[in-house]
Amino acid sequence: MKRLLLVTVILISVQDCFAQHSPWTFGLKAGVGTSGRSKVFHTSSDVSDAYKPGVNYGFGIRGGYRFLKYFTATVDLEWQQIRDERVTTMTFNTTGPGRIVNTVRFDNVFQRVQIPVALQFSPFTKTIKPYVKVGIMPNRLLNGSFDNEFRSSETATVDFDKAEADFDLEPNKKLDRQLNFFAGIGVGIGRHLSVECVRYFAGRLVYASNYSWSTFVLYPDYYSYALRGTQFSLVYHIW
């Protein structure tokens, strides 16, 4: 029993020594934040689009290599769910019922795998170590949906529809492969923990609901800002 305890103490000491002097790091990551933007667009005097952010969350692993005293390169592999909301309002006047207001609420949800690659600058080496980071994030949308709810002031009925994203559809090919830029700040706490806030930058996703090459049919497009957002993450560094 004493020998086993001695071996355990030695192994822990060797691991701690390695962690203190090795330029390599490895850890686990979990995060939560918001996706999308708050913005109202008036496409005409009778039609408006209001965008609202949604909640995102994810988890993954992180590897890093400190190649200079204050600079570290990090690579993450993580899964993330992102979402936002879009409400389209259409108003028009009729001779019978008068003014009619129709609204369509879209709940846009996506799941993706992403590989954030970052350069991290840590100018301080004390117990509390603030840092800044910038990088690029190749990512792949695994699936998505555009659930929508239609309401009209003319009737009391509510119509629901669930539209699964089809990235094999000709106009939507390559939409599931994105490359985004991100930047953020963080702080290392001791040897094993760090907390950071990162902002993802991305444009509006324009998704074709359908298409036809043989007929002149104009299918509506779905729009989403869910690819952009802010994430707060907690990283536990195993070594």
C-alpha positions as a Markdown table, in Angstrom:
| # | Residue | x | y | z |
|---|---|---|---|---|
| 1 | Met | 0.0 | 0.0 | 0.0 |
| 2 | Lys | 2.8 | 2.4 | 0.9 |
| 3 | Arg | 4.6 | 1.5 | -2.4 |
| 4 | Leu | 1.4 | 2.2 | -4.4 |
| 5 | Leu | 1.0 | 5.5 | -2.6 |
| 6 | Leu | 4.6 | 6.4 | -3.3 |
| 7 | Val | 4.3 | 5.6 | -7.0 |
| 8 | Thr | 1.1 | 7.7 | -7.2 |
| 9 | Val | 2.8 | 10.7 | -5.6 |
| 10 | Ile | 5.8 | 10.3 | -8.0 |
| 11 | Leu | 3.5 | 10.2 | -11.1 |
| 12 | Ile | 1.5 | 13.2 | -10.0 |
| 13 | Ser | 4.7 | 15.1 | -9.3 |
| 14 | Val | 6.1 | 14.2 | -12.8 |
| 15 | Gln | 2.8 | 15.2 | -14.4 |
| 16 | Asp | 2.8 | 18.6 | -12.6 |
| 17 | Cys | 6.4 | 19.2 | -13.6 |
| 18 | Phe | 5.7 | 18.3 | -17.2 |
| 19 | Ala | 2.6 | 20.6 | -17.2 |
| 20 | Gln | 4.6 | 23.5 | -15.9 |
| 21 | His | 7.5 | 23.2 | -18.4 |
| 22 | Ser | 5.9 | 21.8 | -21.5 |
| 23 | Pro | 4.9 | 24.2 | -24.3 |
| 24 | Trp | 1.9 | 21.9 | -25.1 |
| 25 | Thr | -1.5 | 22.2 | -23.6 |
| 26 | Phe | -4.7 | 20.1 | -23.9 |
| 27 | Gly | -8.1 | 20.8 | -22.4 |
| 28 | Leu | -11.8 | 20.5 | -22.4 |
| 29 | Lys | -14.1 | 23.4 | -23.5 |
| 30 | Ala | -17.8 | 24.3 | -22.9 |
| 31 | Gly | -19.5 | 27.5 | -24.0 |
| 32 | Val | -22.8 | 29.4 | -24.2 |
| 33 | Gly | -23.8 | 32.6 | -25.8 |
| 34 | Thr | -26.0 | 34.3 | -28.4 |
| 35 | Ser | -26.3 | 34.0 | -32.2 |
| 36 | Gly | -27.8 | 36.4 | -34.7 |
| 37 | Arg | -28.5 | 40.1 | -34.5 |
| 38 | Ser | -31.2 | 42.6 | -33.5 |
| 39 | Lys | -32.2 | 44.5 | -36.6 |
| 40 | Val | -35.4 | 45.6 | -38.5 |
| 41 | Phe | -35.4 | 45.9 | -42.3 |
| 42 | His | -38.2 | 47.5 | -44.2 |
| 43 | Thr | -38.2 | 45.9 | -47.6 |
| 44 | Ser | -41.2 | 48.1 | -48.6 |
| 45 | Ser | -43.8 | 50.3 | -46.9 |
| 46 | Asp | -45.9 | 47.2 | -46.2 |
| 47 | Val | -43.3 | 44.5 | -45.5 |
| 48 | Ser | -40.7 | 44.4 | -42.7 |
| 49 | Asp | -38.3 | 41.8 | -41.4 |
| 50 | Ala | -37.3 | 41.8 | -37.7 |
| 51 | Tyr | -34.3 | 39.7 | -36.7 |
| 52 | Lys | -33.8 | 38.6 | -33.1 |
| 53 | Pro | -30.8 | 36.7 | -31.6 |
| 54 | Gly | -31.1 | 33.2 | -30.1 |
| 55 | Val | -29.1 | 31.1 | -27.7 |
| 56 | Asn | -26.1 | 29.1 | -28.8 |
| 57 | Tyr | -24.2 | 26.4 | -26.9 |
| 58 | Gly | -21.4 | 24.0 | -27.6 |
| 59 | Phe | -18.6 | 21.8 | -26.3 |
| 60 | Gly | -15.3 | 20.4 | -27.5 |
| 61 | Ile | -11.6 | 20.0 | -26.9 |
| 62 | Arg | -8.6 | 22.3 | -27.2 |
| 63 | Gly | -5.0 | 21.8 | -28.0 |
| 64 | Gly | -2.3 | 24.5 | -27.9 |
| 65 | Tyr | 1.4 | 25.1 | -28.4 |
| 66 | Arg | 3.4 | 28.0 | -26.9 |
| 67 | Phe | 6.0 | 28.8 | -29.5 |
| 68 | Leu | 7.1 | 32.1 | -28.0 |
| 69 | Lys | 7.1 | 33.5 | -24.5 |
| 70 | Tyr | 3.9 | 35.5 | -25.0 |
| 71 | Phe | 2.4 | 33.7 | -28.0 |
| 72 | Thr | 0.4 | 30.5 | -28.2 |
| 73 | Ala | -1.3 | 28.8 | -31.2 |
| 74 | Thr | -4.5 | 27.0 | -30.3 |
| 75 | Val | -6.8 | 24.6 | -32.2 |
| 76 | Asp | -10.2 | 23.6 | -31.1 |
| 77 | Leu | -12.5 | 20.9 | -32.3 |
| 78 | Glu | -16.1 | 21.5 | -31.2 |
| 79 | Trp | -19.8 | 21.0 | -31.8 |
| 80 | Gln | -22.2 | 23.9 | -31.6 |
| 81 | Gln | -25.9 | 24.6 | -31.9 |
| 82 | Ile | -26.8 | 28.1 | -33.1 |
| 83 | Arg | -30.1 | 29.8 | -33.7 |
| 84 | Asp | -31.9 | 33.0 | -34.4 |
| 85 | Glu | -35.4 | 34.3 | -35.1 |
| 86 | Arg | -36.9 | 36.3 | -38.0 |
| 87 | Val | -40.4 | 37.8 | -38.0 |
| 88 | Thr | -41.8 | 39.0 | -41.4 |
| 89 | Thr | -44.8 | 41.3 | -41.1 |
| 90 | Met | -47.0 | 42.1 | -44.1 |
| 91 | Thr | -49.8 | 44.7 | -43.9 |
| 92 | Phe | -52.3 | 45.7 | -46.6 |
| 93 | Asn | -55.8 | 47.2 | -46.9 |
| 94 | Thr | -58.8 | 45.5 | -48.3 |
| 95 | Thr | -62.3 | 46.8 | -49.1 |
| 96 | Gly | -64.0 | 44.2 | -46.9 |
| 97 | Pro | -62.3 | 43.5 | -43.6 |
| 98 | Gly | -60.1 | 46.6 | -43.8 |
| 99 | Arg | -56.5 | 46.5 | -42.7 |
| 100 | Ile | -55.0 | 43.0 | -42.5 |
| 101 | Val | -51.8 | 42.1 | -40.8 |
| 102 | Asn | -50.0 | 38.8 | -41.6 |
| 103 | Thr | -47.0 | 37.6 | -39.7 |
| 104 | Val | -44.6 | 34.7 | -40.3 |
| 105 | Arg | -42.2 | 33.8 | -37.5 |
| 106 | Phe | -39.2 | 31.8 | -38.5 |
| 107 | Asp | -37.2 | 29.8 | -35.9 |
| 108 | Asn | -33.8 | 29.1 | -37.5 |
| 109 | Val | -31.7 | 26.3 | -35.9 |
| 110 | Phe | -28.4 | 24.9 | -37.1 |
| 111 | Gln | -25.9 | 22.4 | -35.7 |
| 112 | Arg | -22.3 | 22.6 | -36.9 |
| 113 | Val | -18.8 | 21.2 | -36.3 |
| 114 | Gln | -16.1 | 23.9 | -36.2 |
| 115 | Ile | -12.3 | 24.1 | -36.0 |
| 116 | Pro | -11.3 | 27.5 | -34.5 |
| 117 | Val | -7.6 | 28.1 | -35.2 |
| 118 | Ala | -6.3 | 31.1 | -33.2 |
| 119 | Leu | -3.2 | 33.1 | -32.3 |
| 120 | Gln | -3.2 | 34.0 | -28.6 |
| 121 | Phe | -1.2 | 36.8 | -27.1 |
| 122 | Ser | -0.6 | 36.6 | -23.3 |
| 123 | Pro | 1.6 | 39.4 | -22.1 |
| 124 | Phe | 1.4 | 38.5 | -18.4 |
| 125 | Thr | 2.7 | 35.3 | -16.8 |
| 126 | Lys | 1.3 | 35.6 | -13.2 |
| 127 | Thr | -1.5 | 33.6 | -11.6 |
| 128 | Ile | -4.1 | 35.8 | -13.4 |
| 129 | Lys | -3.2 | 35.9 | -17.1 |
| 130 | Pro | -5.3 | 38.1 | -19.4 |
| 131 | Tyr | -5.0 | 37.5 | -23.1 |
| 132 | Val | -6.3 | 38.4 | -26.6 |
| 133 | Lys | -6.8 | 36.1 | -29.5 |
| 134 | Val | -7.7 | 36.3 | -33.2 |
| 135 | Gly | -8.2 | 33.5 | -35.7 |
| 136 | Ile | -10.2 | 31.8 | -38.5 |
| 137 | Met | -12.9 | 29.1 | -38.1 |
| 138 | Pro | -13.6 | 26.6 | -40.8 |
| 139 | Asn | -17.0 | 25.0 | -40.0 |
| 140 | Arg | -19.5 | 22.6 | -41.5 |
| 141 | Leu | -23.2 | 22.8 | -41.0 |
| 142 | Leu | -24.4 | 19.3 | -40.1 |
| 143 | Asn | -28.2 | 20.1 | -40.3 |
| 144 | Gly | -30.6 | 22.9 | -40.0 |
| 145 | Ser | -34.3 | 23.8 | -40.0 |
| 146 | Phe | -36.5 | 26.8 | -40.6 |
| 147 | Asp | -39.6 | 26.2 | -38.5 |
| 148 | Asn | -42.2 | 28.8 | -39.2 |
| 149 | Glu | -45.6 | 29.9 | -37.8 |
| 150 | Phe | -48.1 | 31.9 | -39.9 |
| 151 | Arg | -50.8 | 34.1 | -38.3 |
| 152 | Ser | -53.3 | 36.5 | -39.8 |
| 153 | Ser | -55.5 | 39.1 | -38.2 |
| 154 | Glu | -58.2 | 38.1 | -40.7 |
| 155 | Thr | -58.7 | 34.6 | -39.2 |
| 156 | Ala | -58.1 | 32.9 | -35.9 |
| 157 | Thr | -56.2 | 30.0 | -37.4 |
| 158 | Val | -52.4 | 29.4 | -37.0 |
| 159 | Asp | -50.4 | 27.4 | -39.5 |
| 160 | Phe | -47.2 | 25.7 | -38.7 |
| 161 | Asp | -44.6 | 24.3 | -41.0 |
| 162 | Lys | -41.2 | 22.7 | -40.5 |
| 163 | Ala | -38.7 | 23.0 | -43.3 |
| 164 | Glu | -35.5 | 20.9 | -42.9 |
| 165 | Ala | -32.4 | 22.4 | -44.6 |
| 166 | Asp | -31.3 | 20.6 | -47.8 |
| 167 | Phe | -27.8 | 21.5 | -48.6 |
| 168 | Asp | -27.8 | 19.1 | -51.6 |
| 169 | Leu | -30.3 | 21.4 | -53.4 |
| 170 | Glu | -28.4 | 23.1 | -56.2 |
| 171 | Pro | -28.7 | 26.7 | -55.1 |
| 172 | Asn | -27.7 | 25.7 | -51.5 |
| 173 | Lys | -24.6 | 23.7 | -52.3 |
| 174 | Lys | -21.5 | 25.0 | -50.5 |
| 175 | Leu | -23.7 | 26.9 | -47.9 |
| 176 | Asp | -22.9 | 24.2 | -45.4 |
| 177 | Arg | -19.1 | 24.9 | -45.7 |
| 178 | Gln | -18.2 | 28.2 | -44.1 |
| 179 | Leu | -15.0 | 30.1 | -43.1 |
| 180 | Asn | -15.5 | 32.7 | -40.5 |
| 181 | Phe | -13.2 | 35.2 | -38.7 |
| 182 | Phe | -13.3 | 35.6 | -34.9 |
| 183 | Ala | -11.6 | 37.6 | -32.2 |
| 184 | Gly | -11.9 | 37.8 | -28.4 |
| 185 | Ile | -10.4 | 38.2 | -25.0 |
| 186 | Gly | -9.8 | 35.9 | -22.1 |
| 187 | Val | -8.1 | 35.3 | -18.8 |
| 188 | Gly | -6.2 | 32.4 | -17.5 |
| 189 | Ile | -6.8 | 31.5 | -13.8 |
| 190 | Gly | -4.1 | 29.4 | -12.3 |
| 191 | Arg | -2.8 | 26.5 | -14.3 |
| 192 | His | -6.0 | 24.7 | -15.2 |
| 193 | Leu | -8.7 | 27.2 | -16.0 |
| 194 | Ser | -9.4 | 30.0 | -18.4 |
| 195 | Val | -12.5 | 32.0 | -19.3 |
| 196 | Glu | -12.9 | 33.7 | -22.6 |
| 197 | Cys | -15.4 | 35.7 | -24.7 |
| 198 | Val | -15.2 | 35.3 | -28.5 |
| 199 | Arg | -17.1 | 37.1 | -31.3 |
| 200 | Tyr | -17.8 | 35.2 | -34.5 |
| 201 | Phe | -18.2 | 37.4 | -37.6 |
| 202 | Ala | -20.3 | 36.2 | -40.5 |
| 203 | Gly | -22.7 | 37.5 | -43.1 |
| 204 | Arg | -26.4 | 36.7 | -43.7 |
| 205 | Leu | -27.2 | 33.2 | -44.7 |
| 206 | Val | -29.5 | 33.1 | -47.8 |
| 207 | Tyr | -31.1 | 29.7 | -48.3 |
| 208 | Ala | -33.3 | 28.8 | -51.3 |
| 209 | Ser | -36.4 | 27.0 | -50.2 |
| 210 | Asn | -36.7 | 25.4 | -53.6 |
| 211 | Tyr | -35.8 | 25.9 | -57.3 |
| 212 | Ser | -36.8 | 24.9 | -60.8 |
| 213 | Trp | -34.7 | 25.2 | -64.0 |
| 214 | Ser | -37.6 | 24.2 | -66.3 |
| 215 | Thr | -40.3 | 26.6 | -65.0 |
| 216 | Phe | -40.2 | 30.3 | -64.1 |
| 217 | Val | -41.3 | 29.8 | -60.5 |
| 218 | Leu | -40.0 | 32.2 | -57.8 |
| 219 | Tyr | -39.6 | 30.3 | -54.6 |
| 220 | Pro | -39.1 | 32.3 | -51.4 |
| 221 | Asp | -35.7 | 32.5 | -49.7 |
| 222 | Tyr | -35.0 | 31.9 | -46.0 |
| 223 | Tyr | -32.7 | 34.3 | -44.3 |
| 224 | Ser | -30.7 | 33.9 | -41.1 |
| 225 | Tyr | -27.9 | 35.7 | -39.1 |
| 226 | Ala | -27.3 | 32.7 | -36.8 |
| 227 | Leu | -23.8 | 32.1 | -38.2 |
| 228 | Arg | -22.5 | 35.2 | -36.3 |
| 229 | Gly | -22.6 | 35.5 | -32.6 |
| 230 | Thr | -20.8 | 35.7 | -29.2 |
| 231 | Gln | -19.7 | 32.8 | -27.1 |
| 232 | Phe | -18.5 | 32.7 | -23.5 |
| 233 | Ser | -16.4 | 29.6 | -22.8 |
| 234 | Leu | -14.8 | 27.9 | -19.9 |
| 235 | Val | -11.7 | 25.8 | -20.7 |
| 236 | Tyr | -10.3 | 23.3 | -18.3 |
| 237 | His | -6.6 | 22.6 | -19.1 |
| 238 | Ile | -5.7 | 19.0 | -18.2 |
| 239 | Trp | -2.1 | 19.8 | -18.8 |
